[in-house]
Structure formats: C-alpha cells, structure tokens
Amino acid sequence: MHPAKFYQPLEDGRVHCLLCPQGCRIRDGHKGFCRVRMNQEGKLYTLNYGQVSSYGLDPIEKKPLFHFYPGWDIVSLGTVGCNLRCGFCQNWSIAHGEPDTMEVSPERAVDIAVSQGGERNLGIAYTYSEPLMWYEFVLDTARLVREKGLKNVLVTNGFVNEEPLRELLPYIDAMNIDVKGFTGEYYGKICRGEMEPVLRTVEIAARQCHVEITTLLVTDLNDSGEEVGKLAEWLAGISKDIPLHLSRYFPNYELDRPPTPEDRLLKAYRTARERLNYVYLGNVRLDLGRDTLCPRCGELLIARQGYRGEVVGMSGGHCKQCQEEIPVIIGK
C-alpha cells in the first residue's frame, strides 16, 4: 500500500476520498468505488501504486491521438481499477477484474521509456485502464519523464476533481479524454457517473495541453444526430480545432446491443463536421474519417493506414496547398 493524496479523515473513522466526483466515504478496512483506494485505520492508501497490468509499445495513433506527433510510438502502461462502471467497457478485465500485475517503480518505468522504441518513442502513455485511479504513480512518474525530456500522455475518462487535475496537468503533454455521451442520464445509467465534471476536465485541459476527444457511439443510446450535434457544438465552443474521434461500438462486458450501424456513424460524422474542423471515425473500415484534410482547401495533410500516420501535405505547421495553419504537433 502507498499513501494516497486528496482525502479528508472523518470523525467516525471513515475517510472522504476527494480524488474524483464519486466522493466515496470509506469505512475502515474497506475500499472505494474504484476498488483501489482503501481506508486503513483512518488513513487512505492506494493499492495499485506501481502495479502494471498491461504494457506495450504502441503507435501514438492508437491512443487515439491524430494531431500529436503522427507516426511516432509511445510506451503504454496500464494498471487496475476504474471510477466509472460503463456497461460497454472495452477493458473490463483490468478495470473491474483481478488481473495479474507486475510491480514497476517510477524510475523503472522511465528506464523502459528511454530504452524502448529508439528515437521515435515519445515517452509514456498512461492508458488501458483509468490512469486517474493510478494518480500517485502517474504523478511521480510523469515528473521523472519530464526531467528526461520525454512526453507524458493521459488517456482518461476525465472523471476527476479539479484540484488533483490541476496538480497533474503541468506534467501532461497530451490527453485523449473519453466523453461517453452528452446527457446526464446516459452517464448515470450506463456509466454510473456524472457528465459535468468530465466537461469541466476538457475545458481546463484544453487550455494547458494538447487535447483530443473520443466518444463511443452505442447503438440507440447515445448515437442520435441530435446528441452528436450538441456534443460537437459544445466542443466547438472551446475550439473548432479539437479533434473528435467517433468510435463504433461492439458488444462487450455487460452491454449486448448490435454494433453501431455504419450509416449512423457516417451521419454522426457529417453532423459533427458541420461544427468541427477535424472529425475521425474509429473501429470501422471506411475511407471517410480516417485521414486529416485541410479544413480550408481539402488537401490531404496526413494519410493513415491502420494505426500509422504519415505527414504528406504539411510544411512548417501549414497546409502546403493553401498555407492554412494546421494545429498538428509534428516531430522532427
């Protein structure tokens, strides 16, 4: 066990966890909703510090991040636990199960990042499971990663309180934030959480680091044109240049619905493109919604095959054809 941050002892021996909006009040000897934060004699501890359930060297496009060093790789680390309980969870075996783990210190994680992937490795992505439930380890590791001149990427549900978010953000270079849907009812019934804290996370993070958004469109639950339009309109209010990834649902975990129809994905894509400059489709084999096109002249800027992106139509941060400034971070 490792001492946890962000909690308040209560008079009756319970502790009030302040990391995320679940706000668990945990009795002695019990765990919070996430299963990885435990009250031990009136003090809160994290049970997953340095516990790695999954790791690998991934293309950055797999996070997915399409406007952040396209064509580069990143070391990906995951742990166990989650503070949401989405019925469609794609990584339920590590989020809610009891997978085998291996212990890795922050120093060892940085050593792996330095040694893996050669010059095309960016650093570390905290992903697979919910990295905010790994908060103390991520914070310690991210500081060391930054000291080495490498990048930190957070792939998260964004369901976190403002104080811990602001403490972590100075060490984060890019985030992909899951906005699960765009109604409070969907968050409550399908994910057992709340929408507003996630929207706040996006708004805060977009001012401090590179941000992209992913929404899994679940058949007949959050895939209507009206809901996608409202999501895109809200996002455009922050910036029309924030990439939105609309991903196809397939049955998983506790939710058994038909896969998202392709025609509905295409409709959602076109609806979002009316408000946003960059919209992509995921988990589906369609030509539309894969490449990055100039929003001004339509020139092909970044071509993608599978999880690999190649910059073909940009120079110095601009479209080669019309000189439109393109918000893509490109490495040397």
N, C-alpha and C positions, 0 to 999 in steps of 0.2 A: 504494500500500500504506500501511496505517496500523498503528502498533504495537498489538499485541494484549495483552490482560490475561490473567492466570491461566495461566501456563505455567512450566515448570522446564527450564533447559538441562541436557542430559546430557553425560557426558564424551566420548562418541563422536561429538559434533556433532549428534546428534538433539535434539529438544525434546519434552518431555512436556506435551501440552495438558491443562489442568486445568479447562476450562470446563464440559465435560459428561462423563457417565459412560462415553462411548466411550473416553476416556483415550488418545487417539492418541499414539504415539511416532513423530514425523515426521522423516524424513531431510532433509538439506539439499537445497533445491530442490524438495521435494515438498509435497503438500497432505494435510490430514487427511481423514477420512471425509466431512466436511461439504462439502468442495471449496472452502471459502472462507477457510481458515486455513493459512498457508504458512510453512515454515521457510526463512529466508534467512540463511545464514551463522551459524546458531546462535541466531537470534532469530525469534520468532513474530510474524507480521503477519496482519492481516485484509485480505482482498482486496475486500470488499464495503462498506467504510465509505462511507456516503452514496450508494450505488448503488441507485436506486429502479427496480424492475421493474414495479410496479403502484401505482396510486394512485386515489383517488376519494373522494367524499363519500357516506357510507353511513348508513342508519338504524342506530341502536345495536342494534336487534333483530337485525340481520343478522350480528352477531359470533359466535354469538348471545348477547346479554345481555338478559334479560327483566325483571330486577329492578333495573336500573341506569339511571335517567333514561329511562323508557319514553317514546317519542315524540320523542326528541331525535336529532340527527345527530352524526357524528364523521368527521373526515378520516382516511382509512385509507392507510397506506403499507406496501409490501412490498418485499423485496429478492430475493436468490437464495440457494440453499443450504439444506441441512437435515441434521440429525444422526441422523435415522431414515430408513428406506427402506421405507415402507409400500407393500405391493403394490397397495393401493386408492387411492393418493394422488390427491386431487381437484385439486391444484395442481402436478402433476408437472412441467409445462413450465417453471415458475420454480424449483421446489425442486431438480430434477435436470437441467434443460435449460440452454441457453445463451441466455436471452432478451436482447433489447436493454434497456439501462438508461440512465437519465439521472442525472447527479450532482446531489445536493441536500445542502447543508450543514445542520447542525442549526439554524442561525439562519434559513435559508430555509424549512425545514420548519415552524418556529414561525410565521413570517410567513404561510405558507399557512393554518395552523390559525386564526390570528387573523382573516384576511380572508375565509375561506370560511364559508358557511352562516349568517352573521348570528348573532343571539342564541341560536339553537337548536343551535349547534355546541359540543360539549363540549370538544374538543381533538384529540388524535391517538390512533388505534389502530394498533399495530404488528401487522400481520396478513398474510394471504395466504400468505406463506412463513413459515418458522420464525424469529421475531424474536430468539430467543436466539442464533442464529448471526450476528446483527447487533448483538451485545451492546454493543460500544463506542459505536456510533452511537446506539443506543436509550438508553443511559445518559446520554450527553451531551445528547441532545435532550430526554429526559424532565426533566432538571434545568431546562432553559430553559422548557419547557412549564409546569412547576410555578411558576416565577417569574412567569409571565404569569397565574396564577390559573386555568389550564385543567387538564383531566384527561388522564391517561395510561391507556390500556387495552392490555393484552397478551393476544393470542390465540395460545396456545402449546401445544406438546406436553408441556411441563413436564419434559423430559428434560435436567436441568441439575444441576450440583453445588451443594452447599449454600452455599458461600462466595459465589460470584457471585450466587446467588439473593438472599441476604440483603443484599448491597450494593445491588441494584437495587430491592428491594421498597419502601423508603421513598418512592420516587418514583412508584409504581404505585397507581392508584386502584381498578382492577378488572381481573380476569383471567377469561378463559374458558380452561380447561385441558382438553385432549383426554386422556381416559383411554381408551386404544384398546381395551382389553378387561380382563378380570380374571383372567388366568392368565399366568404367566411364559412358558409355551410359546407362547402367541399372540404376545406381544411379541417373543420370539426369532425365531420362524419367519416371521411376517407383517410385522413392523416392524423387525427386526434391532436390537433394543434390549432394555431391561430394564424391568420393571414397577415394582419397588420405589422407584427414585429418583423416579418420577412421583408415586407415592402420597405420598412424603415432601414433594414440592413442594406438593401440595394441602394437606397438613396444616399446613405452615408458612405458606403464603399465606393460608389461611382465617383465621388469627389476625391478619393485618395489613391485608388489603384485602378488597373485595367479590370473591367467587369464585362462578363457575358452571361446571358440568362438561358436556362433550359426549362422547358415546360413539356412534360409528358402528356400527350393528349389521349385521355382514356375514353373509349367508346361510350357515347351517350351520357357522360358525366361532366366533362369539362371541355368538350371539343366543339361546342356550338360556335357559329360565326360571331354571335353577339359577344360571348365571353372572350374569345380571342381578340376581337376588336377592342374591347375595353382594356385588356392586358396591354395590347400594343399602344393604345392611346396613352395609358399611364406611363409606359416606358418612354414613349416619345417626349413626354413632359419633362423627363430627366435629360435625355439626349436621344435624338433620332439615329445616332451612330452606334448605340449599344447593340451588339449582335444578339438576336433572339434565335435559339435553336428549338424548333418544334419537333418533338420526337414521337415516333409511333409506338403505341402500347401493344404489348403481347401479354397473354395471361401469365401471372406469376404470383407466388405467395398465396394470399387469401382471396384474391380477386380473380374471378373467372368470367371475363367478358370476351366477345370476339375482338380480334385485333382491329385497331383503328382502320377504317376503310381508306384506301389511298385517295379516293376522290375527296374525302373530307379533309385529309391532310393538305391536298392541293388548294382547296377552298380556304383553309386556315392560312396557308402561305400567302395567298393573294390578298386576303383581308389584312394580314399584318404588314405586308409590303406597301399598302396604301398609306401607312403611318411611319414605317421604319425603313431605313436605308439598307439594312442588312438582315435578312431572314434566311435561315437554313432549315433543311429537313433532315432528321436523323432516323436510324433504324429502318430505312426504306430504300429500295433500289429505284430511284427516279433521277432523271437527268436534272430536273429543276430543283433548286435549293441546295446544290452541292458546292458550286464554285462561287467565288467572290467576283462580283461585277461592279464596275464603276456606276454609282448611282446617278451620275450626270450624263454620261455618253454610252453606257452599257458595255464598255470594253472589258474583256476578260483580264482580271487582275491576278487572281490566284486560282490555279487549276488543282483539283483534288481527285485522287484515285484512292479509294478506300480511306485509310486514315492518314494519307500522306498529302501534304500541300506543297505546291511549287509556285513561287512568285514568278509570273511571266509578263505582267503588264504594268509594273510599277517601277519608278525610279525616284530615289530621294524622298519617299513618302508621298508621291503624287502619281496620278494616272499618267502613263506615257502618252496617251492619245489626246487628252483634253486638259491636263495639268490640274485636275481636281485634287485637293488634299484628301488623302485616304487615311483614316485612323487605324492603321495596322502597324504594330511594332515588329520590325524586321531586324534580325541579327545580321552580323557581317558574313 
